[in-house]
Amino acid sequence: MATLSQWVAGSRPRTLPASLVPVVVGTGVAAGEGGAGEGGAVWWRAVLAAVVALVLQIGVNYSNDYSDGVRGTDEDRVGPLRLVGSKVAPPRQVLAAALGCLLAAAVAGLVLAAVTTWWLLLVGAFAILAAWFYTGGKTPYGYRALGEVSVFVFFGLVAVVGTVYVQVEGLPWEAWAAAVPIGLLACGLLVANNLRDIPTDREAGKRTLAVLLGDRWTRLLYAACTALPFMIVLVLAAPHPWALIALLAAPLSLPPTQKVLGGAAGPALIPVLGETGRLQIAYGVLLAVGLAL
């Protein structure tokens, strides 16, 4: 029986900023759109969006733990704890936790759809299917080098734009523009994770984008994911000068990028996940404040 601390570790807390930061940024965009009723932040809807995003992310992590564990691809890892792969929890318990989280996300999303548009149910259904089939099913797309595409779409475009929509019931261009750097930083987390796992993933037949690109190009991809967001700020700053305060997060991109470009491998890449998460939080909060102002 896994302990509470092991369940928390299995939820992969270092990846959770990827789910909450888009909601913060989307709420910043909504706040900058004007007063309530004519566009603007609606805080209880923002909280519900955060619940959907956070619980869905935890569900994704438990789902991946279960699917990778029963396939045996997590038996020889250098990364954080996996509940099934390390045999600290039986697969059925991890599966139940994953399905419970996905169900909770669906319920919260249903409330948001009820007060905005029922088309959100279709978006939510795609998000849940993407969560499960990332490593679940007979042909998981996470094993076909599509993980980064999914992360960019769902933790960038869908999360930011969706958060804006449920609050202002519109799709301003700022929502799409702000979604791009947030999606890139979320991709950076996955790229760093998959860079570390290239040897074991290749051996297990898991064809991630990192496995296909190889070590050198994956490191360059990570650097691009952490650098491009600061260039995109310059585009947003033309009509929204306060967005430039997001540049204050730039120093946080240096330590993880130096590790990755410096050749860190195996366990030495584990801190990069935490550092990338902190970069994403700082960038997202500062960008949200800048767009709200």
C-alpha positions as CSV (number, residue, x, y, z in Angstrom):
1,M,0.0,0.0,0.0
2,A,1.5,3.3,-1.1
3,T,1.9,6.0,1.5
4,L,0.4,9.5,1.2
5,S,3.8,11.0,0.3
6,Q,4.2,8.4,-2.4
7,W,0.8,9.2,-3.9
8,V,1.9,12.9,-3.9
9,A,5.2,12.0,-5.5
10,G,3.3,9.9,-8.1
11,S,1.1,12.9,-9.0
12,R,4.4,14.5,-10.3
13,P,4.0,17.9,-8.5
14,R,6.8,19.4,-10.5
15,T,4.6,19.2,-13.6
16,L,1.5,20.8,-12.0
17,P,2.5,24.4,-12.8
18,A,1.9,23.5,-16.4
19,S,-1.8,23.2,-15.6
20,L,-2.3,26.2,-13.4
21,V,-0.1,28.8,-15.2
22,P,-2.4,28.8,-18.3
23,V,-5.4,29.6,-16.1
24,V,-3.5,32.5,-14.4
25,V,-2.5,33.9,-17.8
26,G,-6.0,33.5,-19.3
27,T,-7.4,35.3,-16.3
28,G,-4.9,38.1,-16.8
29,V,-6.1,38.4,-20.4
30,A,-9.7,38.4,-19.2
31,A,-9.1,41.1,-16.6
32,G,-7.6,43.3,-19.2
33,E,-10.7,43.0,-21.4
34,G,-12.8,45.3,-19.1
35,G,-15.4,45.2,-16.4
36,A,-17.6,42.3,-15.5
37,G,-20.6,41.9,-17.7
38,E,-18.8,43.5,-20.6
39,G,-15.8,41.3,-20.6
40,G,-13.4,40.9,-17.7
41,A,-12.4,38.4,-15.1
42,V,-15.1,36.3,-13.4
43,W,-13.3,34.9,-10.5
44,W,-15.5,31.9,-9.6
45,R,-15.2,30.8,-13.2
46,A,-11.4,31.2,-13.1
47,V,-11.4,29.0,-9.9
48,L,-13.4,26.3,-11.7
49,A,-11.1,26.5,-14.7
50,A,-8.2,26.0,-12.3
51,V,-9.9,23.0,-10.8
52,V,-10.4,21.5,-14.2
53,A,-6.8,22.1,-15.3
54,L,-5.2,20.8,-12.1
55,V,-7.3,17.7,-11.6
56,L,-7.0,16.9,-15.3
57,Q,-3.2,17.2,-15.0
58,I,-3.1,14.9,-12.0
59,G,-5.3,12.4,-13.8
60,V,-2.9,12.5,-16.8
61,N,0.0,11.8,-14.6
62,Y,-1.7,8.9,-12.8
63,S,-2.9,7.6,-16.2
64,N,0.6,7.7,-17.6
65,D,1.9,6.0,-14.4
66,Y,-0.6,3.2,-14.9
67,S,-0.2,2.7,-18.6
68,D,3.6,2.8,-18.6
69,G,3.7,0.6,-15.5
70,V,1.6,-2.2,-16.9
71,R,3.7,-2.1,-20.1
72,G,6.9,-2.3,-18.2
73,T,8.4,0.8,-19.6
74,D,8.9,2.3,-16.1
75,E,10.8,-0.6,-14.5
76,D,14.2,0.9,-15.1
77,R,13.9,4.7,-14.5
78,V,16.3,7.4,-13.3
79,G,13.5,10.0,-12.7
80,P,11.0,10.5,-9.9
81,L,8.9,7.8,-8.4
82,R,6.4,5.8,-10.5
83,L,3.8,4.1,-8.4
84,V,3.1,1.0,-10.7
85,G,6.6,0.7,-12.1
86,S,8.2,0.7,-8.6
87,K,5.4,-1.6,-7.3
88,V,4.5,0.6,-4.4
89,A,0.8,0.6,-5.5
90,P,-1.2,-2.0,-7.4
91,P,-2.2,-1.0,-11.0
92,R,-5.9,-1.1,-10.2
93,Q,-5.5,1.6,-7.5
94,V,-3.5,3.9,-9.8
95,L,-6.1,3.4,-12.5
96,A,-8.9,4.2,-10.1
97,A,-7.1,7.4,-9.0
98,A,-6.6,8.4,-12.7
99,L,-10.3,7.8,-13.6
100,G,-11.4,9.6,-10.5
101,C,-9.4,12.7,-11.4
102,L,-10.7,12.7,-14.9
103,L,-14.3,12.3,-13.7
104,A,-13.8,15.3,-11.3
105,A,-12.4,17.4,-14.1
106,A,-15.4,16.5,-16.3
107,V,-17.9,17.5,-13.5
108,A,-16.2,20.9,-13.0
109,G,-16.0,21.4,-16.8
110,L,-19.7,20.6,-17.1
111,V,-20.6,23.5,-14.8
112,L,-18.5,25.9,-16.9
113,A,-20.2,24.6,-20.1
114,A,-23.7,25.0,-18.5
115,V,-23.0,28.8,-17.9
116,T,-21.3,29.5,-21.2
117,T,-21.7,27.2,-24.1
118,W,-22.3,23.4,-24.5
119,W,-19.6,23.3,-27.2
120,L,-17.1,23.3,-24.3
121,L,-18.2,19.7,-23.6
122,L,-16.7,18.7,-27.0
123,V,-13.4,20.4,-26.1
124,G,-13.5,18.7,-22.7
125,A,-14.1,15.3,-24.2
126,F,-11.1,15.7,-26.5
127,A,-9.0,16.8,-23.5
128,I,-9.9,13.7,-21.5
129,L,-9.4,11.4,-24.5
130,A,-6.0,13.0,-25.1
131,A,-5.1,12.5,-21.4
132,W,-5.9,8.8,-21.6
133,F,-4.5,7.9,-25.0
134,Y,-1.2,9.8,-24.3
135,T,0.2,6.5,-23.0
136,G,-3.0,4.4,-22.8
137,G,-4.7,2.2,-25.4
138,K,-3.1,0.0,-28.0
139,T,-1.4,2.8,-30.0
140,P,-0.6,5.6,-27.5
141,Y,0.4,8.8,-29.4
142,G,2.9,9.6,-26.7
143,Y,4.9,6.7,-28.1
144,R,4.7,8.2,-31.6
145,A,6.5,11.5,-31.0
146,L,3.3,13.5,-30.6
147,G,3.5,14.3,-26.9
148,E,4.9,17.8,-27.4
149,V,2.2,18.6,-30.0
150,S,-0.5,17.5,-27.5
151,V,1.1,19.5,-24.6
152,F,1.3,22.7,-26.8
153,V,-2.3,22.3,-27.9
154,F,-3.9,21.4,-24.5
155,F,-1.6,23.2,-22.0
156,G,-1.2,26.2,-24.3
157,L,-3.9,27.0,-26.7
158,V,-6.9,25.2,-25.1
159,A,-6.0,26.0,-21.5
160,V,-5.3,29.8,-22.0
161,V,-8.0,30.5,-24.7
162,G,-10.5,28.3,-22.8
163,T,-9.9,30.2,-19.6
164,V,-10.4,33.5,-21.4
165,Y,-13.6,32.3,-23.1
166,V,-15.4,31.1,-20.0
167,Q,-14.9,34.5,-18.4
168,V,-15.4,37.0,-21.3
169,E,-17.3,34.6,-23.6
170,G,-15.2,35.9,-26.5
171,L,-11.9,35.1,-28.2
172,P,-9.6,38.2,-28.2
173,W,-6.4,37.9,-30.2
174,E,-4.4,38.4,-26.9
175,A,-5.7,35.0,-25.7
176,W,-4.1,33.3,-28.7
177,A,-0.9,35.3,-28.5
178,A,-0.5,34.6,-24.8
179,A,-1.2,30.9,-25.3
180,V,1.8,30.4,-27.5
181,P,4.6,31.1,-25.0
182,I,2.7,29.3,-22.2
183,G,2.5,26.2,-24.5
184,L,6.2,26.4,-25.3
185,L,7.2,26.5,-21.7
186,A,4.9,23.5,-21.0
187,C,6.6,21.7,-23.9
188,G,9.9,22.5,-22.2
189,L,8.9,20.4,-19.2
190,L,8.2,17.4,-21.4
191,V,11.3,17.9,-23.6
192,A,13.5,17.9,-20.4
193,N,11.7,14.8,-19.1
194,N,12.1,13.0,-22.4
195,L,15.7,14.1,-22.8
196,R,16.5,12.4,-19.5
197,D,14.7,9.2,-20.6
198,I,16.1,8.8,-24.1
199,P,18.2,5.7,-23.2
200,T,15.4,3.8,-21.4
201,D,12.7,4.9,-23.8
202,R,14.7,3.8,-26.8
203,E,15.3,0.4,-25.1
204,A,11.6,0.1,-24.3
205,G,10.5,1.0,-27.8
206,K,9.0,4.3,-26.7
207,R,9.5,6.6,-29.7
208,T,9.2,10.0,-28.2
209,L,10.2,13.1,-30.1
210,A,13.4,13.1,-28.1
211,V,14.2,9.6,-29.2
212,L,13.6,10.5,-32.9
213,L,15.6,13.8,-32.7
214,G,18.5,12.4,-30.7
215,D,20.3,14.0,-27.8
216,R,21.8,17.1,-29.5
217,W,18.6,18.3,-31.3
218,T,16.5,17.7,-28.2
219,R,18.8,19.9,-26.2
220,L,18.4,22.7,-28.8
221,L,14.6,22.2,-28.8
222,Y,14.6,22.7,-25.0
223,A,16.6,25.9,-25.4
224,A,14.1,27.2,-28.0
225,C,11.2,26.4,-25.7
226,T,12.6,28.6,-23.0
227,A,13.9,31.4,-25.2
228,L,11.0,32.0,-27.6
229,P,8.5,33.0,-25.0
230,F,10.6,36.1,-24.2
231,M,10.6,37.1,-27.9
232,I,6.8,36.7,-28.1
233,V,6.5,39.2,-25.2
234,L,7.8,41.8,-27.6
235,V,4.8,41.2,-29.9
236,L,2.3,41.5,-27.0
237,A,4.1,44.6,-25.7
238,A,3.2,46.6,-28.8
239,P,-0.4,47.2,-27.7
240,H,0.2,46.2,-24.0
241,P,3.5,47.7,-22.8
242,W,3.1,46.3,-19.3
243,A,3.6,42.8,-20.8
244,L,7.3,43.6,-20.8
245,I,7.5,42.9,-17.1
246,A,7.5,39.2,-18.1
247,L,11.1,39.8,-19.2
248,L,12.0,39.9,-15.5
249,A,11.6,36.1,-15.5
250,A,14.4,35.7,-18.1
251,P,17.2,35.1,-15.5
252,L,15.3,32.0,-14.3
253,S,15.7,30.5,-17.8
254,L,19.5,30.5,-17.5
255,P,20.2,27.7,-15.0
256,P,18.1,25.0,-16.6
257,T,19.2,26.0,-20.1
258,Q,22.9,25.9,-19.1
259,K,22.4,22.4,-17.6
260,V,20.7,21.1,-20.7
261,L,23.1,22.7,-23.2
262,G,26.0,21.8,-21.0
263,G,25.4,18.1,-21.4
264,A,23.7,17.2,-18.2
265,A,22.2,13.7,-18.4
266,G,20.4,11.1,-16.3
267,P,19.7,12.2,-12.7
268,A,21.5,15.5,-13.3
269,L,18.5,16.5,-15.5
270,I,16.0,16.0,-12.7
271,P,16.5,19.5,-11.2
272,V,15.8,20.9,-14.6
273,L,12.1,20.0,-14.2
274,G,11.8,22.0,-11.0
275,E,13.7,24.9,-12.5
276,T,11.6,24.9,-15.7
277,G,8.5,24.8,-13.5
278,R,9.6,27.9,-11.5
279,L,10.4,29.7,-14.8
280,Q,6.9,28.9,-16.1
281,I,5.3,30.2,-12.9
282,A,7.3,33.4,-12.8
283,Y,6.8,34.1,-16.5
284,G,3.1,33.3,-16.4
285,V,2.3,35.4,-13.3
286,L,4.3,38.4,-14.6
287,L,2.7,38.1,-18.1
288,A,-0.8,37.8,-16.5
289,V,-0.2,41.0,-14.4
290,G,1.1,42.8,-17.4
291,L,-1.9,41.9,-19.6
292,A,-4.3,42.7,-16.8
293,L,-2.8,46.2,-16.5
